[in-house]
């Protein structure tokens, strides 16, 4: 059973795409400089694309925070141009009500009109079981908290870490959380996040991740990418 969704307001970001604002946290779901350009830069370009370029088989993606479905939608769009099937798992504590989903500016999310209806399909997909939305994209939405979710080990090649900022949601940015995600990530897999705070990087390193700061999206100087090193050959 899903938990009640806090009150949210639909806002338009600088690139014309929608985000949500949570008054209780004074926090937006995405960058106000542009939701879509942030998602493409942080999660698609820095996270997914390098894995697609170096992987021969299916790609497993784990997203922390399904939210508006933007990252999932852009990943589904990318799967149409890829030979790799994508298995997309996501964990969300507060699924959005349908009344909010219908207000999102989907036309700004993707450029292919034939894919516009996938935004609603992503949100309408049944929770807590795999749903094949296309021959190359399978979605598994898990409702609940990350910390109490049993994840497979050594599985995900890409982790989209898209929780609210550390000062807004500190329980999501702990050493224990990043150790849990480290165990779930495949060797040579990556974790990407818009966040570049020093405390975040230190928690990643404490869990065993190899951490780098790379240029951030418009409006943000840096972001974080971390890698789980493959075991050394003996």
N, C-alpha and C positions, 0 to 999 in steps of 0.2 A: 504494500500500500504506500503510495507516494505521500510525502509531507506537504503541508500547505505552502503555496508559493507566496513569498513576501510581495507586497505591493510594488509594481514596477511601472515605469512610464516609458513609452516609445519616444526616442529622440533621433534626430537626423544628424549624421556626422558630416565632416567637411567634404568627403568624396560622394555624398549623396546617399550612402547606404545607412541602414537603420542600426541603432543599438538600443539597449535598454538602460534606464537609470533606476537605481534602487535608493529611494529617499532615506530609508532607515540606515543605510550604510554610507550615504553620500558617495556612491560609487557607480561607474558605468561598466557595462559588460565588455566594451571595446574602447579603443582609442577614439576620442572625439575628433582627432585629426583625420580619421577615415577607418571605418570598421573593416571594409573589404581589403584595403591596401595593407592594413596591419596584418590581417589573417594570411594574405598571400605572402607577405614578406617573412613573417615569423614562422608560420607553420608549414606552408607549402614550399617556399623557396629554400629556407634554411633547414627544414626537417625532412619533408617527404621527398623532394626532388633528388637529393643526393642518394637516398636509399633506392629509389626507382632506377637511378643510373647505374647502381653497382650490384643489384640483386637480380638473380635469375628467375626466381619463382614468385609465389604469392607474397604479398606484403601485409603484415599485421600492424595496425595502428591502434593505439590506446589514447583516447582523449579524456582528460580530467576536466569535467564541466561541459556538458552538451549545450547548455544555454539556449541561444537562438537557433542553433543548428548550422551556423555559418561555416565553421571549420569542416563539418561533415559534408555540407553541400559543395564546398569548393573541392574537397577531396574526391567526392563522387564525380564532379565535373572532370577532374584530372584523370580519373580512372577510364573515362571514355577515350582518352588519347594514349592509353598505356596498354601494353601487352600483359601487365601484371594484374591478376585479381587482387582486390584489396578487401581485407577483413577488418572492419572498423568497429571496435569496441569503445563504448563511452559510458561514463558514470556521472549521474546527475542526482543531486539531493532534492532539487526543487524544479521538477518539470513545469514548463510554462502552460498556462491555460490556453485553450484554442482561441479565445477572444484576443489574446495578445499576439499569437502567431499570425493571425489574419491581418494585423496592422503592419507587419514588417514589410519593408520595401524590397521585395524579392527581385525586382527587375535590376536593381543595382548590384545584386550578388553575383550573377553570372551573365555572360554575354550571349549564350546560346538559348534562344527562345524555346527550343524543344525541351530544355531541361528545367524550365521554370516551375513546373508542377512538382518537381522532386522536393522542393522545400516543404510543401505540405505532406508529402509522402513520408519524409523523414520524421516529422512530428507525429504523424498518424500511426507509424509503425508500432506494433505491439512491444511493450516493455518486457525485459527479462527473458527474451528468447531471440535467436538469430532470425533475421528477415532478409532474404535476398531481394534487393531492389532492382538490380540489373544483373546480367550474367557475370559482371566483373566487380560488383560491389555488394558486400553483405554487411548489414548493420546489426549490432547487438547493443541495445540500450539497457543499461543496468541502473535501476533506481535504488538510491540509498547513499550511504557514506563510503568514501574510498577506504577509510581505515578499517571498516568491517566487511569489506568485499574481498572474497577469496579470488585471487587472480592466478592464472597459470604462470609457471616459472619459465624463464628464458624464452619468451615467446614474441614479444612486441619489438619490431625493428624501429618504430617511431613512437614517441610519447609526446603528445601535445599537452603541456602543462599550462592550463588556462584558468586557474582558480583566481578569485578576487585577490587583490594586493595583500601582501603579508600583514600590513597594519589593519586591514579590514577583516581578514579571515586567518588569523595566526595559526589555528589548529591544522591548516592545510600545508604549512611551510616548515615542518619539523624534520629533524634527522630521521625519525621513525618512518615518516611518509616517504622520504626519498630512498630509504633502505628498502621499503616495500616495493617501490617502483623499480629499483635496481634489480631486485630478484625477478621481477616480471619481465624485464627487458632482455632481449636476445643479445649474445655477444656481438659487439660492434654496432649495436643499436644506439639511437640517439634520443635525447630528451631536449625539447626546445620550449622556451618561454619568453614572453615579452619582458619579464622581470630581469633586472641586472643588479639587484641589491647585493651587497657584500655578505650579509647574513645568509641569503639564499645560496650563494656560491659555496660558502663554508659548509652548509648542511649537505649539499651535494657531494662535496669532497669527503666529508665524514662518512658518507655511505659508500664511497668507492668510485664515484664518477670522476672522469677526466673532464675538466671544465674549461671553457673558453668564452670570452666576451667577444661578440661580433657586432658589426653595425646594426642599429635598430631601424625600425620603420620610420617614416616621416613623423616628426614631433618627438622622437626618442633617440638619444644618442647611441645607446647600446642595448643589446639583448643578450640572452644566455643560451649557449648550446653545450650539452654535456654528452659524453660518450661512455658506454660500458665497454671496456677493453676486452678483446678476445683473449682466452687463455693462452699463455705462452707455450709454444711448441717445445717438447722435450727432445 
